[in-house]
């Protein structure tokens, strides 16, 4: 099952860039069934980041860059959490109890780490080692509203200690007409999360981009968003180099 823990899009060009998408999928491995949830919940944000995988694939194609995407739902295990994070296997998400996780003991969590979490992060490490010192970009998406309160941002830029890419990216996004959240709707400082592990601790320029889900809700919208985002990323990466 190790090979099926992630989807790897190999590079088709010498782009010094690696794209990652932790919450790309809403599927579950057959042995886990539906984790006791009704099927409709797998079409919602609790199961995956709607539209993020499509944007990631479109950008990988446009750049000829490698991309690593999670193959299974975040409800199975959250790939954007450290292995010791208490929210790694969620028992409750946005008001929905996850029956298949409620009784997950330490042995079951360790099993999921070995089968799904470790192979995913090993794949990212392998790509970084192959590329040398790539720019690392993580793609996520967020709901247009939370608990009834609209979220005004079209894009959120999440970062922690390293603003080499985040700061110019926010400026370029604003120039392109995006309402940008600086560490909104979430904050980028999360110990041992994906970018802390692979970006901060390795000294690589990196950023997490959050996209509002109503802007990337279907394949056509996601591809159009990627077309709009690419020149902004190009400009930000050029600013970073200067």
N, C-alpha and C positions, 0 to 999 in steps of 0.2 A: 504493500500500500504506500510505501515511501514515495515512489515516483508520482503518485497521483495526489500528493499533498499540495502541489503547486502547478501552475501553468507557466512555462518558460517560453517567451517569444525571443528567439535568438536575434542578435544584431545582424543587419544586412549591410551595414556601413561601419566606418570607423568612428562613430559618434562617441565622444567621451561623456556619455550620459547613461544613467540607469534609472528606469522608471519602476516603481513598485506600487502595487495596489493590494493592500491588506484585506480589504472587505469586498472583493470583486464578485463573489458568488453567493447564491442563495440555496445551493444544493447541499445534501448531506450524503455521506457514504451509506450504502444500503444497510449495514448492520445497525445503524442508529435510527432507522425508520424516519419518523418526523419529530423525534424527541417528545412525542406526546402532544404536539401542537396541531391545530387545524391548519390545513394547507394554505388558506388565504394569508396567514401571517407571514409566509415566506415571500410574499410579494411586497412586503412593507420594509421600512427602514430598520426594523429590529433584526432582520435576517442578513442584510447586506447594504452596501452603499450604492443606492440606485444611480445608474448612469456612469459610475466611476470607471468600471472596466471598459466600457465602450470608448470613453475619452482616452484612457490609457492605451488601448490598442491603436486608436487613430494617431496619437502622438508617436507611438513606437514606429508605425508605418511612415509617418512624415519625416522622422529623424533617421530612420534606419537603426534605431536604438534597441538595445535589449530591454526586456521588461519581465518582471516576476510578479505573478498574480496569485493570490490565494485561490484554491480550487473549491473550498468548502465554506459554508455559512459561518459567520462570526458567532452564531449560536452554539456551534460545536466547540470552538475555541477561538479566542480573539488574538489574531496574529500581531496586532498592534499593542500588545501588552507584554511585559517581561514575564518570564516563566514563574516568578514568585508573586505576581500580582494577584490579589484576591478576587479581581474581576475577570480573571483569565477565562473561567468557565462560568457564565452568568446563570444564576438561578431565577432572576427576575429581570425583565427588560421592558421598560415603558409600560408598566402595569400588567404585563403578561408573565405568569409563572411558567417556567420551562420545566415540565414534568421530568423529562429525560435527563435534566441536569440536577434536579433537586436532591437526588441521592448520590451524586457523583462524589466518591470519597477520594482521599489522597492518591490511592492506587489508580483509580480511573483517570484522574487529572494527569498523573504521570504518564499513563498510557497514551493519552491524547497528545501530550507534549512530545513524546517520542515518535508518534506516528505522523503528526501534522505540523506542530509548531517548529520543532527542531529542523526537519527537512526544508521547510520554507526559508528559515533564516540561514541555513547552510547554503541554499541556492543563491540567496542574495550575497552572502560572503564570497561564494565562488565567482560570481559575476564581477564583484568589486576587485577581487584578486586578478581576474583576467584583464580588466580595464585599466588597472593601476590606480589612478586618482580621479574617478569620474565625479561629475555632479550627480547628486542623488535627489530625485523628485518623487514624492509620495502623493498619490491622488486619492482623495476621499470626497464624500458628498454629505450634505446636511439637509434636514427638512426645512421647508419654507416657514414653518411656524413651530413653536415648542410650547406645549401646555396652553394653547390658544393665543400666544403672543407672536405676531409676525416677526420674522427675522429680516432686517432690511438689506443685509449684505448679499451681493451676488457671488462674491468670492471671499473666502477667508484665507489668510496667510498665517500659518502656525510656525512658530520658531521659538528657540530657547536662547542658547548662549551665542550662537553663530548667526549674525545677520548679513553675512556676505551676499547671499542671494535674496534673502527675504526682504531686506530694505529696498534695494533697487526694484524688486518685483512689485512691491506694493506701489511704488511711485509709477511704474510703467502701467500697471493695471488701472490706476486712477486716471492716467493720461488717456487710456483707451476707453474710458467711460464706464468702468466697473465701480460699483460701490464696494469698497474693500474693507474687510475687517482685519485689524491688526490683533492677532491672537483671539479672534472671534469667529464662530461662536464657541470655540474651545481654545484652551491654552496649549501651546506647544511644549511646555515644560512637564514632561512625564518621564520619570526615571525608568530606564531600561525599555522604553517603547522602541518601535522600529527605527526611527531616525536617531534617537539617542544612542542606540546600540551600534548602528552602522554608519551614522554620520558624525555625531558629536565625538564619540569615543575614538573614531579613526581620523578625525580632523578633516573630513570631507565637506565641501560646500553642499548644503542641502536645504530643502524646504518641504513643508507639507501644505498642499493646496486643497482647500475645502471648496466644493462647488455646490451651489444651491440646486436642489434636486428638480425643481420645476423648470430649470433651464436646460436640463440634460435628461429629460424624462423618457425619451425614446431614442432609437438609434440615430435617426436623422438629426435630432437636436444635439445629441452628444457629439456627432461628427462635426456639426457646424460650430459647436463650442470649441472643439479642438482646433479647428481652422482659425478661429478668432484668437485662441490662447497662444498658438505657436509663435507668431511674431512678437508677442509680448514677452514670452520666455526668451526668445532670441535676444531682444534688446536688453533684458535684465541680465542675462548671462554675459553679454558684451560689457555692460556697465560694471559687472563684478570683476571682470578681467582687468578693466582699466584701473 
